[in-house]
Structure formats: C-alpha cells, structure tokens
Amino acid sequence: MTPAEILARTLYAEAGDLPVRAIEALAALVLTRARLAAAPGGPRHWGQGVAGVCRAPFQFPCWNPRHPRHARLVSPEEDSASLAVCRRVALRAIAGVLPDPTGGATHWHRAEELPGWAIARVPVAEIGGVVFHRAEAAAPPARPARPRRVA
C-alpha cells in the first residue's frame, strides 16, 4: 500500500463516520506528527513518514488487530462514499494543500471518550466530534553536574 492509501484507510477506519472537517483535521494531525518526528530529536515513537505515523503502535487504534475498527481498515467497502472522501483528503494532505484546522495538534480522541492522558490537558480544538490536543514542548534533558573534588 502507498502512504496515501495507508493514510486514507486510517482516516476511514478512525473517522469515516464523522464529518469531512473531522477527517481533514485528523489527516492534518498525521502530517504534524510526521513533520515533528522527522525533526532532529523528534519523538521517534510516532513513526517515520506518513505511513509510519499511521502504523505506529498505540497511536491509531484501528491498526490493532483486536480493535473493533480494524476490520474496516483491512476490508473497506470499496464503493463507499466515505472511503472516497478519505482518499481525496489523504491525497490533499500528502500534497501539502490541506490546511491544518487544529493549529498543530499532536493528540486526539473522540469527544465521547476521555482517555487518561487527556484528563489534565486543555484541548486546542474540537472538530466534528473529535477533540484535539497539542503536546507540550519537551524540555531538553538536564545535564548532570560535574563532580566536584571534596578535600
């Protein structure tokens, strides 16, 4: 599968039942993660490139074979209008012509859910039933102090 098809299927499985604006916002989040992960010192656990971000463990539940939306990912309804929308959104995102309505969000969850990691975070956007958050900038690791010679 091409990166565009991987992104389209991820969007279809995770947000295909939501409004187009939510699908576009989720695609923008994937592109933001890919950009940040490619930066020096970026979060490598998000994966590399669009396909890597979609498939990274614990990032998009539909890639987990035990998740209820996994079947929608591996066997999409090819004649589905929703899948066609997700494919168009994925192509626009990869081409770089899709605006980011989330303002650089890096995390997301459906509005009817409240995962533990989101409890203390203030959302940056809520679009079409999806809540978006931005990770705080990680502080660089502290350097240990030089040992001092004590006489």
Backbone as JSON, one array per atom type, in Angstrom:
{
  "sequence": "MTPAEILARTLYAEAGDLPVRAIEALAALVLTRARLAAAPGGPRHWGQGVAGVCRAPFQFPCWNPRHPRHARLVSPEEDSASLAVCRRVALRAIAGVLPDPTGGATHWHRAEELPGWAIARVPVAEIGGVVFHRAEAAAPPARPARPRRVA",
  "N": [[0.85, -1.19, 0.0], [0.45, 2.24, -0.71], [1.73, 5.27, 0.9], [-0.34, 7.19, 0.79], [-2.64, 5.6, 0.53], [-2.5, 4.14, 2.91], [-2.83, 6.22, 4.76], [-5.4, 7.06, 3.96], [-6.97, 4.79, 4.53], [-6.58, 4.64, 7.28], [-7.81, 7.02, 8.08], [-10.39, 6.44, 7.2], [-11.08, 4.21, 8.79], [-10.86, 5.27, 11.38], [-12.28, 7.72, 11.37], [-14.21, 7.74, 9.4], [-16.94, 7.77, 9.68], [-17.55, 10.28, 10.49], [-17.94, 13.93, 10.16], [-16.6, 15.63, 7.21], [-14.82, 17.69, 7.89], [-13.73, 16.77, 10.31], [-12.34, 14.53, 9.43], [-10.45, 15.76, 7.77], [-9.09, 17.23, 9.73], [-7.97, 15.19, 11.28], [-6.25, 14.08, 9.4], [-4.5, 16.23, 9.1], [-3.34, 16.18, 11.62], [-1.86, 13.79, 11.47], [0.03, 14.52, 9.54], [1.33, 16.58, 10.94], [2.47, 15.13, 13.07], [4.23, 13.5, 11.57], [5.95, 15.44, 10.53], [7.06, 16.54, 12.9], [8.26, 14.26, 14.02], [10.25, 13.79, 12.18], [12.02, 15.81, 12.61], [15.19, 16.82, 14.03], [15.86, 15.13, 17.0], [13.21, 14.63, 17.38], [10.06, 13.06, 18.37], [10.43, 9.76, 18.18], [8.75, 7.6, 18.6], [6.41, 8.07, 17.29], [6.68, 7.2, 14.76], [8.03, 7.09, 11.38], [7.57, 9.2, 8.65], [4.45, 9.43, 6.79], [3.13, 6.9, 6.52], [4.43, 5.46, 8.53], [3.7, 6.91, 10.82], [0.94, 6.45, 10.87], [0.89, 3.7, 11.31], [2.26, 3.33, 13.69], [2.74, 1.85, 16.89], [0.05, 1.9, 19.23], [-0.98, 4.39, 18.51], [-3.0, 4.87, 16.56], [-5.86, 3.32, 17.04], [-7.19, 1.6, 15.24], [-5.31, 0.07, 13.9], [-4.67, -1.98, 15.53], [-5.08, -5.38, 15.66], [-7.08, -6.46, 17.28], [-8.92, -4.5, 17.69], [-12.21, -3.06, 17.36], [-12.55, -1.48, 15.02], [-10.68, -2.4, 13.26], [-11.35, -4.25, 11.26], [-12.68, -2.66, 9.43], [-10.55, -1.22, 8.47], [-8.85, -3.13, 7.17], [-10.55, -4.35, 5.35], [-12.07, -2.43, 3.58], [-15.15, -0.96, 2.42], [-15.2, -0.81, -0.84], [-16.81, 0.67, -2.61], [-17.75, 2.69, -1.08], [-18.85, 5.93, -0.27], [-17.74, 7.36, 1.77], [-15.16, 6.26, 2.01], [-14.1, 7.15, -0.4], [-14.07, 9.91, 0.06], [-12.18, 9.97, 2.16], [-9.92, 9.09, 0.77], [-9.54, 11.22, -1.04], [-9.03, 13.3, 0.78], [-6.68, 12.32, 1.98], [-4.89, 12.38, -0.22], [-4.8, 15.14, -0.71], [-3.7, 16.0, 1.72], [-1.14, 14.78, 1.72], [-0.09, 16.0, -0.53], [0.29, 18.48, 0.47], [-1.55, 20.54, 0.47], [-3.62, 20.76, 2.2], [-5.14, 22.59, 4.68], [-4.34, 23.1, 8.19], [-6.62, 22.74, 10.53], [-6.38, 22.38, 13.22], [-4.32, 23.71, 14.39], [-1.78, 22.59, 14.8], [-2.09, 20.26, 16.33], [-1.26, 17.29, 18.15], [-2.29, 15.11, 19.41], [-5.27, 13.15, 19.87], [-8.73, 12.36, 20.45], [-11.93, 10.78, 20.43], [-14.88, 12.71, 21.01], [-16.74, 11.59, 22.77], [-15.25, 10.02, 24.39], [-12.84, 9.83, 27.07], [-9.75, 9.58, 27.46], [-7.19, 8.56, 29.78], [-4.77, 10.04, 29.5], [-5.66, 12.48, 28.62], [-6.95, 13.85, 30.61], [-5.82, 16.0, 32.18], [-5.24, 17.83, 30.25], [-5.73, 20.7, 28.18], [-7.89, 21.06, 25.53], [-7.07, 21.96, 22.11], [-8.7, 22.19, 20.0], [-11.99, 21.26, 18.88], [-13.45, 19.33, 16.61], [-15.98, 18.28, 14.63], [-16.76, 16.13, 16.36], [-14.38, 15.15, 17.27], [-11.73, 15.56, 19.5], [-8.94, 17.61, 19.89], [-5.52, 17.84, 20.92], [-2.47, 19.45, 21.89], [0.83, 18.46, 22.29], [2.95, 19.33, 24.97], [5.94, 21.26, 24.65], [8.81, 19.41, 24.87], [11.12, 19.53, 27.47], [14.66, 19.91, 27.25], [16.83, 17.22, 28.19], [18.24, 17.34, 31.44], [21.6, 18.2, 32.17], [23.99, 16.32, 33.91], [25.54, 17.52, 36.88], [28.97, 18.5, 37.07], [31.23, 16.44, 38.76], [32.47, 17.46, 41.9], [35.55, 17.93, 43.45], [36.08, 17.02, 46.65], [37.86, 17.94, 49.43]],
  "CA": [[0.0, 0.0, 0.0], [1.16, 3.51, -0.73], [1.44, 6.1, 2.07], [-1.65, 7.82, 0.64], [-3.67, 4.6, 0.82], [-2.42, 3.86, 4.35], [-3.48, 7.35, 5.43], [-6.84, 7.04, 3.64], [-7.61, 3.71, 5.29], [-6.56, 5.04, 8.69], [-8.87, 8.02, 8.22], [-11.66, 5.76, 7.01], [-11.36, 3.36, 9.96], [-10.97, 6.07, 12.6], [-13.19, 8.87, 11.3], [-15.03, 7.68, 8.2], [-18.34, 8.02, 10.02], [-17.62, 11.65, 11.01], [-17.95, 14.96, 9.1], [-15.38, 15.81, 6.43], [-13.89, 18.55, 8.65], [-13.04, 15.93, 11.29], [-11.42, 13.71, 8.66], [-9.36, 16.65, 7.38], [-8.32, 17.57, 10.92], [-7.18, 14.02, 11.65], [-5.17, 13.99, 8.41], [-3.53, 17.28, 9.46], [-2.62, 15.69, 12.8], [-0.88, 12.81, 10.99], [1.12, 15.27, 8.89], [2.07, 17.27, 12.0], [3.31, 14.12, 13.73], [5.3, 13.1, 10.66], [6.91, 16.55, 10.47], [7.76, 16.65, 14.18], [9.09, 13.07, 14.2], [11.4, 13.87, 11.27], [12.93, 16.85, 13.1], [16.23, 16.3, 14.93], [15.41, 14.97, 18.38], [11.75, 14.48, 17.39], [9.55, 11.84, 19.01], [10.54, 8.62, 17.26], [7.68, 6.63, 18.82], [5.31, 8.38, 16.39], [6.94, 6.59, 13.47], [8.68, 7.93, 10.39], [6.76, 9.38, 7.46], [3.01, 9.31, 6.95], [2.78, 5.5, 6.77], [4.96, 5.09, 9.85], [2.87, 7.54, 11.85], [-0.34, 5.73, 10.92], [1.08, 2.32, 11.79], [3.0, 3.29, 14.96], [1.97, 1.19, 17.95], [-0.74, 2.64, 20.22], [-1.3, 5.74, 18.06], [-4.3, 4.8, 15.91], [-6.36, 2.01, 17.5], [-7.67, 0.72, 14.16], [-4.23, -0.8, 13.44], [-4.6, -3.1, 16.46], [-5.97, -6.42, 15.12], [-8.2, -6.77, 18.18], [-9.81, -3.35, 17.82], [-13.42, -3.21, 16.53], [-12.47, -0.79, 13.72], [-9.63, -2.99, 12.43], [-11.97, -4.88, 10.08], [-12.96, -1.57, 8.49], [-9.25, -0.85, 7.91], [-8.3, -4.13, 6.26], [-11.53, -4.7, 4.3], [-13.0, -1.32, 3.41], [-16.16, -1.06, 1.37], [-14.58, -0.07, -1.94], [-17.75, 1.59, -3.25], [-18.23, 3.6, -0.05], [-18.6, 7.36, -0.49], [-16.86, 7.77, 2.87], [-13.79, 5.88, 1.64], [-13.69, 8.07, -1.48], [-13.74, 11.19, 0.72], [-10.92, 9.78, 2.88], [-8.83, 9.02, -0.22], [-9.29, 12.59, -1.53], [-8.4, 14.05, 1.87], [-5.31, 11.82, 2.12], [-4.09, 12.9, -1.33], [-4.59, 16.58, -0.47], [-2.78, 16.15, 2.85], [0.22, 14.42, 1.3], [0.34, 17.03, -1.49], [0.6, 19.7, 1.21], [-2.54, 21.6, 0.2], [-4.69, 20.68, 3.19], [-4.84, 23.44, 5.84], [-4.43, 22.44, 9.49], [-7.58, 23.45, 11.37], [-6.12, 22.1, 14.63], [-3.23, 24.54, 14.91], [-0.61, 21.8, 15.17], [-2.41, 19.23, 17.32], [-0.49, 16.06, 18.06], [-3.03, 14.05, 20.06], [-6.69, 13.24, 19.58], [-9.65, 11.32, 20.9], [-13.33, 11.09, 20.12], [-15.48, 13.55, 22.05], [-17.47, 10.8, 23.76], [-14.27, 9.29, 25.2], [-11.89, 10.66, 27.81], [-8.63, 8.73, 27.86], [-6.45, 9.04, 30.95], [-3.76, 11.04, 29.17], [-6.29, 13.76, 28.26], [-7.64, 14.43, 31.75], [-5.25, 17.27, 32.62], [-4.88, 18.65, 29.09], [-6.73, 21.6, 27.62], [-7.95, 20.84, 24.08], [-6.81, 23.11, 21.25], [-9.81, 22.25, 19.04], [-12.94, 20.16, 18.79], [-13.95, 19.42, 15.24], [-16.78, 17.16, 14.17], [-16.79, 15.0, 17.28], [-13.01, 14.75, 17.61], [-11.07, 16.55, 20.35], [-7.52, 17.66, 19.56], [-4.63, 18.39, 21.93], [-1.09, 19.65, 21.44], [1.8, 18.06, 23.3], [3.82, 20.4, 25.43], [7.31, 21.12, 24.16], [9.6, 18.67, 25.84], [12.33, 20.21, 27.92], [15.83, 19.07, 26.99], [17.26, 16.54, 29.41], [19.21, 18.09, 32.25], [22.95, 17.64, 32.2], [24.43, 16.12, 35.28], [26.59, 18.45, 37.33], [30.31, 17.91, 37.13], [31.59, 16.09, 40.15], [33.46, 18.36, 42.49], [36.51, 17.25, 44.34], [35.96, 17.47, 48.03], [39.09, 17.57, 50.14]],
  "C": [[0.88, 1.25, 0.0], [0.88, 4.29, 0.56], [0.07, 6.78, 2.0], [-2.77, 6.84, 0.96], [-3.68, 4.21, 2.3], [-3.1, 4.97, 5.13], [-4.99, 7.32, 5.19], [-7.56, 5.96, 4.44], [-7.63, 4.0, 6.79], [-7.68, 6.04, 8.96], [-10.24, 7.36, 8.14], [-12.05, 4.94, 8.24], [-11.61, 4.2, 11.21], [-12.07, 7.13, 12.54], [-14.11, 8.85, 10.1], [-16.51, 7.94, 8.44], [-18.58, 9.44, 10.54], [-17.67, 12.65, 9.86], [-16.58, 15.12, 8.42], [-14.36, 16.67, 7.18], [-13.1, 17.75, 9.68], [-11.99, 15.05, 10.59], [-10.2, 14.55, 8.24], [-8.47, 16.99, 8.58], [-7.45, 16.4, 11.36], [-6.02, 13.81, 10.67], [-4.09, 15.02, 8.71], [-2.71, 16.84, 10.66], [-1.54, 14.69, 12.38], [0.31, 13.53, 10.36], [1.96, 16.03, 9.92], [2.98, 16.3, 12.72], [4.48, 13.71, 12.85], [6.38, 14.17, 10.58], [7.72, 16.63, 11.75], [8.68, 15.46, 14.42], [10.33, 13.11, 13.33], [12.42, 14.91, 11.73], [14.0, 16.22, 13.99], [15.71, 16.27, 16.37], [13.91, 14.81, 18.51], [11.32, 13.16, 18.01], [9.51, 10.66, 18.04], [9.41, 7.62, 17.44], [6.46, 6.92, 17.94], [5.52, 7.75, 15.03], [7.57, 7.59, 12.51], [7.82, 8.0, 9.13], [5.29, 9.15, 7.76], [2.61, 7.87, 7.27], [3.24, 5.06, 8.15], [4.15, 5.67, 10.98], [1.54, 6.8, 11.97], [-0.2, 4.38, 11.59], [1.79, 2.23, 13.14], [2.14, 2.67, 16.06], [1.28, 2.19, 18.88], [-1.11, 4.06, 19.79], [-2.68, 5.81, 17.41], [-4.86, 3.41, 16.18], [-6.78, 1.07, 16.38], [-6.58, -0.21, 13.65], [-4.03, -1.99, 14.38], [-5.57, -4.18, 15.96], [-7.16, -6.77, 16.01], [-9.19, -5.63, 18.32], [-11.02, -3.52, 16.9], [-13.34, -2.54, 15.16], [-11.4, -1.37, 12.8], [-10.2, -3.62, 11.16], [-12.27, -3.84, 9.01], [-11.68, -1.12, 7.79], [-8.79, -1.84, 6.85], [-9.25, -4.52, 5.13], [-12.53, -3.57, 4.11], [-14.02, -1.61, 2.31], [-15.69, -0.19, 0.21], [-15.52, 0.93, -2.62], [-18.33, 2.61, -2.27], [-17.87, 5.06, -0.39], [-17.65, 7.89, 0.57], [-15.4, 7.43, 2.56], [-13.27, 6.79, 0.54], [-13.31, 9.43, -0.9], [-12.39, 11.06, 1.43], [-9.73, 9.7, 1.93], [-8.51, 10.41, -0.77], [-8.59, 13.42, -0.46], [-6.95, 13.62, 2.03], [-4.41, 12.36, 1.01], [-3.8, 14.39, -1.15], [-3.61, 16.8, 0.66], [-1.35, 15.87, 2.43], [0.77, 15.42, 0.29], [0.67, 18.34, -0.81], [-0.38, 20.83, 0.98], [-3.72, 21.58, 1.16], [-4.33, 21.57, 4.38], [-5.03, 22.66, 7.14], [-5.39, 23.21, 10.38], [-7.34, 23.26, 12.86], [-5.02, 22.97, 15.23], [-2.04, 23.74, 15.41], [-0.87, 20.76, 16.23], [-1.61, 17.96, 17.07], [-1.2, 14.86, 18.68], [-4.52, 14.24, 19.8], [-7.45, 12.13, 20.3], [-11.05, 11.73, 20.5], [-13.94, 11.83, 21.3], [-16.2, 12.74, 23.12], [-16.55, 9.97, 24.65], [-13.42, 10.28, 25.98], [-10.76, 9.75, 28.3], [-7.86, 9.36, 29.02], [-5.45, 10.14, 30.64], [-4.36, 12.41, 28.91], [-6.9, 14.49, 29.46], [-7.11, 15.81, 32.13], [-4.88, 18.19, 31.46], [-6.05, 19.51, 28.63], [-6.75, 21.38, 26.11], [-7.64, 22.13, 23.31], [-7.92, 23.26, 20.22], [-10.74, 21.06, 19.25], [-13.64, 20.32, 17.46], [-14.7, 18.14, 14.9], [-16.8, 15.94, 15.06], [-15.43, 14.46, 17.65], [-12.38, 15.9, 18.38], [-9.57, 16.45, 20.08], [-6.73, 18.36, 20.66], [-3.25, 18.57, 21.31], [-0.17, 19.26, 22.59], [2.64, 19.27, 23.7], [5.22, 20.16, 24.86], [8.13, 20.44, 25.25], [10.85, 19.46, 26.2], [13.53, 19.31, 27.63], [16.27, 18.39, 28.29], [18.32, 17.35, 30.13], [20.56, 17.39, 32.19], [23.36, 17.43, 33.64], [25.54, 17.11, 35.63], [27.93, 17.73, 37.33], [30.64, 17.56, 38.57], [32.65, 17.07, 40.67], [34.34, 17.55, 43.43], [36.37, 17.85, 45.72], [37.19, 16.99, 48.79], [38.83, 17.28, 51.6]]
}
